[in-house]
Amino acid sequence: MHGITTSASLLALLGYASWTLALLVLIAVHRAALVVGGRRPNSFSPWGADVSPFSERLCRAHANCIENLPVFAGFVVVATLAGARHVTDPLALWVLAARIAQSTVHLLSTTNRAVTLRFALLAGQVLVMMTWLLEFAFW
């Protein structure tokens, strides 16, 4: 574990994967409680809309992580294998923080202000990764 803590990029990747897992566990706990309450286990839609608006947002927040984790992981793995963590280390934890904030805002609200904030947080993540891409392209 010591090696991961010496690299901001690898620590951020571990955090990103852990956050994705945490959202999955929340989905499982939420649905398990409903099953204990009498709902049939095979009656859930994959997107959660059949349970509640919160459940739908939780499923989407998890799906957003699943969709973006491979992109983030790709940059961190390339940087690590190429000995170029100096490219990703400075902003990797900021990407993780923005992802956690984006998911949290997604869970809490769907107001126009919240959706705008979610977009800004996503845009920040994308801009960082585009910067990394350019740095790798001209490295």
N, C-alpha and C positions, 0 to 999 in steps of 0.2 A: 504494500500500500504506500510505502514511502515514496516510490517512484512517481506515483500518480500525483501526490501532493506537491511535487517539485515542478510540475508542469501545469500551468493554468489551463492549457488546451485540453489535456487529458482529464483534469478535474472537472472542467466544464462539460466534457462529453459524458463523464460518469454522472454528473448532476442532471444533465438533460435526459439521459436514459432513466435515471431514478425518478425524475418528475413525471415522465411518461408512465412509468410503472405505478406511481402514486395515484395518478388519475385513473388508471385501469383498476386499481384496488378500490378506489372510491365507487366506480361503476359496479364492481362486484359486490361490495358491501351494501350499496343501495338496493341492488336487485335481490340480494339474499334476504334482506329485511322484508321486501315485498313478498318473496316466496314463503317466508316464515309466516307472514300475514295472510297467506292463502292463495296468492297468485300462482298460476301454473308456471313452472320453470321454462317451458318452451313457448311462452306467449310474448316474449319481448321482441320488439323490432330492433335491428342493429343500431338505429339512430336515436333511440330513446324518446322520440316524440309521443309514443303511446303511453308513457309513464307520467311525464310532467314537463313543463318548459325547462325547469332546472336540469332534469335528466337529459333532455335534448342538448342543452348547452354543454353539459358534462361530456357527453359522447362526442360532440363536435370539438371541444377543447382537446380531448384525447386524440381524436383523428387528426387535428392540426399538428399535434406533436409527432404523430406517426408519419405524417406527410413530410415534415421538415427535418426530422432527426437524421435520415440518411444523407441529406445534403450537408448538414453541419458535420456529421461524422466523417463524410468523405474528405472535407477540408482538413479536419483534425488528423485523420489517418495519413493523408498525403504529407502534411507538414511534419508529422512525427517520423514517418518512414524516410522522408527526404532530409531529415536533420534540419528542417526549416521551421521549427516551432516559433522562432522569432517573428514569423509572419502572423500566426494565429494567437499566440499567447497574450499579447497586449489587450485584445478585445474579446477573447473567448468567454470570459466570465460575464462580460456585459451582454453578450448574446444570450447566455443562459438566463441572466436576470430579466432581460426583455421578454424571453419566452415565458418565464414563470409569471411575470406581470401580465402579459397578454392573456394567458390562460385564466388567471385570477379575475381579471376584468371581464372576460367572457363568462365566467361562472356567476359573477355578481350582477351584471346588468346588460340590458340590450338597448339602453337609451341611445339617442344620436351621439351624445358626448362620449359614452362608453365605446361605441363602435368606432368613432373617430380615433379615440385613444388606442384601441386595439390595432387599428390600421397603422397608426404611427409607430407602435411597438414592432409590428411586423416589418414595416418599411425600414426601420433601424436595423433589424436583423439581416434583411436582404441587402441593404447597403454595405454592411460590414462584410458579408460573404462575397459580394461583388468586388469589393476592394481587395479581399484576399485573392480572388480569381485573377484580378489584374496584377497583383504582386507576383503571383506564381507565373503568369504569362510572361512577365518581363524580368523574372528573377535570373 
